[in-house]
């Protein structure tokens, strides 16, 4: 029996995470590819490892702190 992808997707989306991983493994085996190897770690890119953004934020905070300190010096000199 042949099924269209539009018929399979609604059921696939209702699977648990474990079942989805098992489905991926089965499909990969059918295609003779192995996207996931047991006991191997994989890097997943995400914004949580974006150290460039953290550096920019630190520069902004440092600049803000410096601006605050300079404005306090100006206020102290005016009194």
QUIDALIN-V265633 format. One record per residue. RES is the residue in three letters. PSI is psi in radians with two decimals (NA if undefined). D_LAST is the distance of its C-alpha to the last C-alpha in whole Angstrom. Layout:
RES;PSI;D_LAST  RES;PSI;D_LAST
This chain:
UNK;2.17;88  UNK;2.37;85  UNK;2.55;82  UNK;2.67;79  UNK;-0.64;76  UNK;-0.40;75  UNK;-0.54;77  UNK;-0.68;76  UNK;-0.80;72  UNK;-0.70;71  UNK;-0.69;73  UNK;-0.62;71  UNK;-0.39;68  UNK;-0.10;69  UNK;2.71;70  UNK;2.95;68  UNK;-0.78;66  UNK;-0.76;68  UNK;-0.62;71  UNK;-0.72;69  UNK;-0.69;69  UNK;-0.68;73  UNK;-0.74;73  UNK;-0.78;71  UNK;-0.73;73  UNK;-0.78;77  UNK;-0.70;76  UNK;-0.70;75  UNK;-0.68;78  UNK;-0.58;80  UNK;-0.01;78  UNK;0.71;79  UNK;2.70;75  UNK;1.59;73  UNK;-0.46;69  UNK;2.24;68  UNK;2.41;70  UNK;2.44;70  UNK;0.22;67  UNK;2.46;66  UNK;2.59;62  UNK;2.40;60  UNK;2.32;57  UNK;1.95;56  UNK;2.38;53  UNK;2.93;50  UNK;-0.25;47  UNK;-0.33;46  UNK;0.33;47  UNK;1.48;45  UNK;-0.36;42  UNK;-0.72;41  UNK;-0.68;40  UNK;-0.69;38  UNK;-0.77;37  UNK;-0.75;35  UNK;-0.72;34  UNK;-0.70;32  UNK;-0.73;31  UNK;-0.76;29  UNK;-0.75;28  UNK;-0.74;26  UNK;-0.72;25  UNK;-0.75;23  UNK;-0.75;22  UNK;-0.75;20  UNK;-0.73;19  UNK;-0.79;17  UNK;-0.70;16  UNK;-0.70;15  UNK;-0.58;13  UNK;-0.64;11  UNK;-0.71;10  UNK;-0.74;9  UNK;-0.76;7  UNK;-0.64;5  UNK;-0.47;6  UNK;-0.36;4  UNK;NA;0
